[in-house]
Amino acid sequence: MSIERPVAPNPYDLLPATASFTVTSADVTAGAPLKDDQVAALGNTSPQLSWSGAPEGTRSFVVTCLDPDAPTPCGFWHWVLVDLPPSCTSLATGAASGPLPGSAFHCRNDGGGKGFMGAAPPQGDQVHRYFFVVHAVGEDSLGVDSDASPAVVSFNLAFKTLGRAILHGTYQH
């Protein structure tokens, strides 16, 4: 039996509008269930992502994964990767667990780790959406350190984002 709650809006629709650009993935299909590799108990592997068409003036990127459907008032952050260099336009499958390009680093996710945490909705809960977002940033550094919470990263992004590329998959136990 599935728990039914109202579906939360796309959280990025609630933020000030920015330019958009394209993100694609060999591992995530828009609106479709995630592969087992992207599920915490089955693979816990960050997906491959590629992006193009970032706005002029982009000086770094931030990659995040948010589940807005988690049974909390603020969703659940699965991945926060900060300060990717502007020359970086893709991440290989599993990149979150290996060396990162340039001076990029992970901030902690809501599971308490620094890296990617796969989908892990409660058993029997509604379908959850996982928003993989590449944020084009107009500064070389977002100005946070690896101990920053996802909320602090998001707050900084609110003032430094030039554009967003959004792709979401789903998962349900």
Backbone torsions as a table, in degrees:
resi	resn	phi	psi	omega
1	MET	NA	129.1	-177.0
2	SER	-92.7	139.0	174.6
3	ILE	-78.8	130.8	-179.8
4	GLU	-108.3	122.9	172.6
5	ARG	-127.8	158.3	175.2
6	PRO	-58.9	141.1	178.6
7	VAL	-72.7	127.1	177.7
8	ALA	-67.4	149.5	176.1
9	PRO	-66.6	166.2	170.9
10	ASN	-61.1	117.2	-174.8
11	PRO	-61.9	-24.5	-178.6
12	TYR	-78.4	-18.4	174.0
13	ASP	-70.4	-17.7	-178.3
14	LEU	-87.8	-9.1	-179.0
15	LEU	-94.1	162.0	175.1
16	PRO	-56.1	142.6	-179.2
17	ALA	-63.2	143.5	174.1
18	THR	-134.6	174.0	173.3
19	ALA	-63.2	155.0	174.7
20	SER	-116.7	155.1	174.1
21	PHE	-143.4	-173.3	-168.6
22	THR	-106.9	134.6	169.7
23	VAL	-126.8	136.0	176.9
24	THR	-130.2	167.4	-179.0
25	SER	-152.3	141.6	171.8
26	ALA	-80.0	-13.7	-174.4
27	ASP	-110.6	-22.2	-178.2
28	VAL	-120.6	127.3	175.9
29	THR	-106.6	129.7	-175.7
30	ALA	-50.7	122.4	175.5
31	GLY	75.9	-0.8	-176.4
32	ALA	-102.7	161.0	177.8
33	PRO	-59.3	141.5	176.7
34	LEU	-66.1	153.0	173.1
35	LYS	-70.5	157.4	178.6
36	ASP	-53.9	-33.7	-179.5
37	ASP	-59.1	-28.2	-177.7
38	GLN	-94.4	12.1	178.8
39	VAL	-104.4	135.5	-173.8
40	ALA	-55.0	-48.7	-174.1
41	ALA	-79.3	-10.6	-173.8
42	LEU	-112.5	-30.6	-177.3
43	GLY	-152.1	-41.6	177.9
44	ASN	55.3	38.9	-175.6
45	THR	-111.3	128.8	178.4
46	SER	-63.7	142.9	-178.3
47	PRO	-78.7	158.7	170.9
48	GLN	-69.4	136.9	175.4
49	LEU	-137.3	140.9	172.8
50	SER	-133.4	142.8	179.7
51	TRP	-138.3	155.5	-179.3
52	SER	-153.3	160.4	176.5
53	GLY	78.8	23.6	178.3
54	ALA	-59.7	149.3	-178.1
55	PRO	-62.7	151.4	174.5
56	GLU	-58.0	140.7	-179.6
57	GLY	94.5	-1.1	177.8
58	THR	-65.7	127.5	-178.5
59	ARG	-118.1	-10.6	174.4
60	SER	-166.2	170.9	178.2
61	PHE	-129.5	152.3	170.4
62	VAL	-125.3	136.1	176.8
63	VAL	-115.4	130.5	178.9
64	THR	-132.5	159.0	170.3
65	CYS	-134.5	121.7	-178.6
66	LEU	-123.0	135.3	169.5
67	ASP	-105.1	99.1	-179.0
68	PRO	-75.8	-8.2	-175.9
69	ASP	-96.1	1.5	176.5
70	ALA	-60.0	147.8	-177.3
71	PRO	-77.4	59.5	175.1
72	THR	-136.9	162.7	178.2
73	PRO	-67.5	-19.0	-173.4
74	CYS	-124.2	16.1	-179.5
75	GLY	74.9	-163.8	-177.9
76	PHE	-144.1	124.0	-179.9
77	TRP	-88.0	122.3	-178.9
78	HIS	-98.9	-19.4	-175.6
79	TRP	-159.4	132.2	176.9
80	VAL	-140.7	101.1	-177.9
81	LEU	-115.0	119.0	-167.7
82	VAL	-116.2	151.8	171.5
83	ASP	63.2	39.3	170.7
84	LEU	-68.6	138.7	-179.1
85	PRO	-66.9	155.6	-178.1
86	PRO	-64.9	-18.9	177.5
87	SER	-77.2	-13.5	-179.6
88	CYS	-82.4	118.8	179.3
89	THR	-125.5	13.0	175.4
90	SER	-163.4	157.2	172.9
91	LEU	-130.5	132.4	179.2
92	ALA	-74.1	159.8	172.2
93	THR	-54.4	130.9	179.0
94	GLY	81.6	5.8	-176.9
95	ALA	-58.9	-27.7	-177.8
96	ALA	-65.0	-20.6	-178.6
97	SER	-102.8	7.0	-179.8
98	GLY	-120.1	-168.9	177.0
99	PRO	-64.8	142.9	-178.1
100	LEU	-104.0	152.8	-178.9
101	PRO	-70.6	148.1	175.1
102	GLY	54.0	-133.6	-179.5
103	SER	-102.4	22.6	179.8
104	ALA	-63.7	151.3	178.4
105	PHE	-154.4	162.1	176.9
106	HIS	-95.0	139.9	165.4
107	CYS	-96.7	165.9	-176.8
108	ARG	-70.3	144.6	173.5
109	ASN	-90.5	178.1	-178.0
110	ASP	-72.8	-9.0	172.1
111	GLY	-83.6	-6.2	177.8
112	GLY	96.5	-9.0	-179.3
113	GLY	-93.7	167.7	175.3
114	LYS	-111.7	104.0	-176.1
115	GLY	147.2	-162.8	-179.1
116	PHE	-90.4	133.2	172.6
117	MET	-116.7	120.2	-177.3
118	GLY	-66.1	171.7	-179.9
119	ALA	-57.4	138.4	-178.6
120	ALA	-154.1	55.0	179.9
121	PRO	-69.1	155.4	177.5
122	PRO	-60.1	143.7	177.3
123	GLN	-54.1	130.5	176.8
124	GLY	80.7	0.3	179.5
125	ASP	-76.0	169.6	178.0
126	GLN	-62.5	170.2	174.3
127	VAL	-62.8	132.8	177.6
128	HIS	-104.5	146.4	175.5
129	ARG	-103.5	140.2	179.7
130	TYR	-119.7	107.9	-177.1
131	PHE	-90.9	109.7	173.7
132	PHE	-92.8	117.1	-173.1
133	VAL	-127.3	131.8	171.6
134	VAL	-103.6	120.7	-179.2
135	HIS	-103.1	123.8	173.8
136	ALA	-85.7	124.6	-173.9
137	VAL	-111.9	139.6	-177.5
138	GLY	-86.6	12.2	178.2
139	GLU	-132.2	156.9	-180.0
140	ASP	-63.7	-31.5	-178.6
141	SER	-136.2	143.5	177.6
142	LEU	-71.6	-20.1	177.1
143	GLY	87.1	26.0	175.6
144	VAL	-123.4	167.7	173.9
145	ASP	-114.5	178.7	-172.2
146	SER	-68.5	-12.0	176.5
147	ASP	-89.9	-0.7	179.8
148	ALA	-64.8	141.7	175.8
149	SER	-77.4	160.1	175.3
150	PRO	-58.1	-32.6	178.4
151	ALA	-64.7	-40.9	178.6
152	VAL	-67.4	-41.0	176.6
153	VAL	-60.4	-46.8	179.9
154	SER	-61.2	-40.5	178.7
155	PHE	-61.3	-45.7	177.8
156	ASN	-63.2	-39.4	178.6
157	LEU	-63.1	-31.6	-179.0
158	ALA	-58.0	-28.0	-175.9
159	PHE	-106.7	-8.1	-173.6
160	LYS	-122.8	-1.8	-177.0
161	THR	-81.7	128.2	175.1
162	LEU	-93.8	-27.5	-178.3
163	GLY	-167.9	162.6	179.0
164	ARG	-134.0	141.7	170.9
165	ALA	-117.6	124.5	-170.2
166	ILE	-123.8	134.5	175.1
167	LEU	-140.0	132.5	177.7
168	HIS	-130.4	140.6	172.2
169	GLY	-112.8	177.8	-178.7
170	THR	-130.4	165.0	173.3
171	TYR	-161.0	145.3	175.4
172	GLN	-149.8	137.4	174.9
173	HIS	-74.4	NA	NA
